[in-house]
Amino acid sequence: MKIVALIASYKRDAILRDCLAQIIPQVDAVVLVGSSVWAESKGTLQPTYGGSPIEKMIAKELDLIYVDHRNHPLGQKWQAGLNKCREIKADAVLICGSDDLITSGWVEEFRNIYKNEAMLYGTSYWHVYNPVTDELIEVDYITDIRQDPIGAGRIVSKELLDKLDWQIFPTEGGIGCDLYSYNLINRYIKSFWNRVCMGMLLSVKGNWNMLDSWQQLLNSKTLSISWKDAELKKGILGYFPDVDFNKYRS
């Protein structure tokens, strides 16, 4: 089966490279969506060369499939990438943020349980690391509020995408991409989805985040947060021995 990773990114370099280094060995292709020819000015979007060339450069360097789209609305950008996944006949799509690190075994497990049917695969908990403050938390959905897997690392089968005509992202701004997708998906599989047992997902929230996503996590009413001490933090970061987290601490 052909599993394609879909990643959207904007003005990121080092963390995107680390993300790709974890994912590329696990999948059959990567679709990277960047915004190299779009600049934002005074609230408007114009096709100029003031955008971010980083993603296009990395895609060429690593022989990835590159799609260019304006960065906002974000749902349109993700959908442009998903359209490319459909065009290259993906059997399943791994959706991952450009600051998410996924250990080996994540995709392998999906390959083992895949049964040519509508399937959603993911996890409800993950670890988040703030390299600036050197803090690490474990985050989990409060199950009586949210029954969905988190957005990062989810794998959606072709059979499920076909039911939705591969249109799972919002076309307008102001709508959360993950929640919008799950509201559509739940029409077909309701609250049933396959949970990841192998592998680990770590989100790294550094200075490249345009919004204070770290603080947003801490303030969320749908998440359960547990702080990890120095020993546990060292163990979790140790799952990614090839990642130099020190370079993200400035």
Secondary structure, 3 states (H helix, E strand, C coil): CCEEEEEECCCCCHHHHHHHHHHHHHCCEEEEEECCCEEEECCEEEECCCCCCHHHHHHHHHCCEEEECCCCCHHHHHHHHHHHHHHCCCCEEEEEECCEEECCCHHHHHHHHCCCCCCEEECCEEEEEECCCCEEEEEEECCCCCCCCCCCCEEEEHHHHHHCCCCCCCCCCCCCHHHHHHHHHHHHHCCCCEECCCCCEEEECCCCCCCCHHHHHHHCCCEEEEECCHHHHHHHHCCCCCCCHHHHCC
